[in-house]
Amino acid sequence: MLLFHIPTLALKRRHLSLIMMEAEEAAVAAREEQRNVLEGYLYKLRDLLESDSQHPFVRHSQDPERRAIARQLKDVSSWFNTHTDNAQTKDFIEKRSSLE
């Protein structure tokens, strides 16, 4: 039976490589999660703004408030449709925060 001896340095490099791959996968997953969160929030706000006059949101908000939200929603939606491919996780978080 032949046993191959892998030098300690090679094992450490492989281990480090695996750790880096896992970190990259986690970063990609976090980015996609924040992208999806922002997209869902855009749809939710759009639906609220398009609600009928009996909806609690419409009844308890002022027209100037709804117009300001609609402007911000338009800006963020436009950004979302043009910059999503190159955006980073923090960009999605910042855009959502600007709507809250």
C-alpha positions as CSV (number, residue, x, y, z in Angstrom):
1,M,0.0,0.0,0.0
2,L,1.4,3.3,-1.0
3,L,0.8,6.4,1.0
4,F,1.4,9.7,-0.5
5,H,2.8,12.4,1.8
6,I,1.3,15.8,1.2
7,P,3.5,18.5,2.6
8,T,2.0,20.5,5.4
9,L,2.3,23.7,3.4
10,A,0.3,22.2,0.5
11,L,-2.4,21.2,3.0
12,K,-2.5,24.7,4.4
13,R,-2.8,26.2,1.0
14,R,-5.7,23.9,0.1
15,H,-7.4,24.6,3.3
16,L,-7.0,28.4,2.8
17,S,-8.3,28.0,-0.8
18,L,-11.5,26.2,0.6
19,I,-12.0,28.9,3.2
20,M,-11.7,31.6,0.5
21,M,-14.2,29.8,-1.8
22,E,-16.7,29.5,1.1
23,A,-16.3,33.2,1.9
24,E,-16.9,34.1,-1.8
25,E,-20.0,31.8,-2.0
26,A,-21.3,33.4,1.2
27,A,-20.8,36.9,-0.2
28,V,-22.6,36.0,-3.4
29,A,-25.5,34.6,-1.4
30,A,-25.7,37.7,0.8
31,R,-25.7,39.9,-2.3
32,E,-28.5,37.9,-3.9
33,E,-30.5,38.0,-0.7
34,Q,-30.3,41.8,-0.4
35,R,-31.1,42.2,-4.1
36,N,-34.3,40.1,-3.6
37,V,-35.2,42.0,-0.4
38,L,-34.9,45.3,-2.3
39,E,-36.9,44.0,-5.3
40,G,-39.7,42.8,-3.0
41,Y,-39.7,46.1,-1.2
42,L,-40.1,47.9,-4.5
43,Y,-43.1,45.8,-5.4
44,K,-44.6,46.3,-2.0
45,L,-44.3,50.1,-2.1
46,R,-45.6,50.2,-5.7
47,D,-48.7,48.2,-4.6
48,L,-49.2,50.5,-1.6
49,L,-49.1,53.6,-3.7
50,E,-51.6,52.1,-6.2
51,S,-54.0,51.0,-3.4
52,D,-57.6,52.3,-3.5
53,S,-58.7,55.2,-1.3
54,Q,-60.0,52.8,1.4
55,H,-56.6,51.1,2.1
56,P,-55.2,52.0,5.5
57,F,-52.0,53.3,3.9
58,V,-53.9,55.8,1.7
59,R,-56.3,56.8,4.5
60,H,-53.5,57.5,7.0
61,S,-51.0,59.2,4.8
62,Q,-50.9,62.6,3.2
63,D,-50.8,63.2,-0.6
64,P,-47.4,65.0,-0.3
65,E,-46.0,62.0,1.6
66,R,-47.2,59.6,-1.1
67,R,-45.8,61.8,-3.9
68,A,-42.4,61.9,-2.1
69,I,-42.4,58.2,-1.7
70,A,-43.4,57.8,-5.4
71,R,-40.5,60.0,-6.5
72,Q,-38.0,58.0,-4.4
73,L,-39.6,54.7,-5.6
74,K,-39.2,55.8,-9.2
75,D,-35.5,56.8,-8.7
76,V,-34.6,53.5,-6.9
77,S,-36.6,51.4,-9.4
78,S,-34.7,53.1,-12.2
79,W,-31.4,52.4,-10.5
80,F,-32.4,48.8,-9.8
81,N,-33.3,48.2,-13.4
82,T,-30.0,49.6,-14.7
83,H,-27.4,48.9,-12.0
84,T,-28.4,45.5,-10.5
85,D,-25.7,43.5,-12.4
86,N,-22.8,45.6,-11.0
87,A,-24.2,46.5,-7.6
88,Q,-22.7,45.3,-4.4
89,T,-24.5,44.1,-1.3
90,K,-24.1,47.5,0.5
91,D,-25.7,49.2,-2.5
92,F,-28.9,47.2,-2.2
93,I,-29.0,47.9,1.5
94,E,-28.5,51.6,1.0
95,K,-31.2,51.9,-1.6
96,R,-33.7,50.1,0.6
97,S,-32.8,52.3,3.5
98,S,-33.4,55.4,1.3
99,L,-37.0,54.2,0.9
100,E,-37.8,53.5,4.5
